[in-house]
Amino acid sequence: MSGRRGLVWGMNNGTQTALERAFELARSGRCKGMDDIRSALATEGYAQAQITGYSLSKQLRALMKAASPPEAHPAPVSSGALQDGAD
């Protein structure tokens, strides 16, 4: 492992940690949720021990949302738009 003990390597010949790969997957637009990221990491041979915690999940979800097409998260309807003819 050439001096980088404790890291789990995937099918990429040791160039990324599981955490780095999780961020890459989130930005790719391929994953729609945390379960998709965990599944992809497992498929690629990464351990998922680093992929925990509220702050990390929040960051990854924000990246996935930004990478998804606009129709995947429609604009919210304002409360004023729900009132029929109220002026």
N, C-alpha and C positions, 0 to 999 in steps of 0.2 A: 504494500500500500504506500510505499515511499513517503513515510513520515506523516501521513494524514490518518492516523489511527482513529477509530471511533466513528468514522463516517461510513455510511452504507452506500455502496455504488450500484448503479443501475446498468442497463444495457448500453450506456453511452461511454463505456470504457473509462469510467472514473472522472469524467470532466465536470460533473454537477452533483451537488448534494440533493437529497430529497426535497429540502426546502427550496432550493433554487429551481428545481424542476416543477414544483407546485406553482411557483409564481409564473413560470413559463407557460404552463398549462392554462392557468387562469387568464393570461393575456391572449392566448391563442384563439379564443372563441369556441373552442372544441368542448369545453366543460360548462355545464349549466348550473352546477351546484357542488358542494363539498364532497358529496358521495361520488360524483364523477371524477373529481381530482384524486380522491383516495383509490378508486378503482383503477384509474390509469396508472397511478404510481405502483400499485400492487402488480399490475400486468407487466410493467416495465422492470420489476424486480427491486423496487425501492421499499425500504421499511417506512412505516408511517408514524413512527414515534415522535418525530419532530413536528408533525402536522396537527397540532392541537392548540387550543386556547382561543379565547374570544377575540382578542386583538388580531391575531393572524387570520382567523376565519373572516373577520370583518374586512380586512385588507383584500383577501382573495375574492370574497363576494363582490366587492366594489370593482375589482379588475375584471371579473367575469361579466358584470353588468355593463361595464364600459366597452367590452369586446363583443357584446351581443348586438344583433341588429336592432334599430330603433323600434320596430314593431313589437319586439319582445318585451318592452316595458313602456306602455302607452302613457301619455301625459295625464296627470290627475285632473279630474273634473272639479272646478271651483264650486264652492257652496252656492255662490250667486247664480251659477248656471242652472241650478236645480229649481230655483224659484220661478214659477210660471207667471210672467207678466207683473211681478212685484216691482214697482218703481218707488 
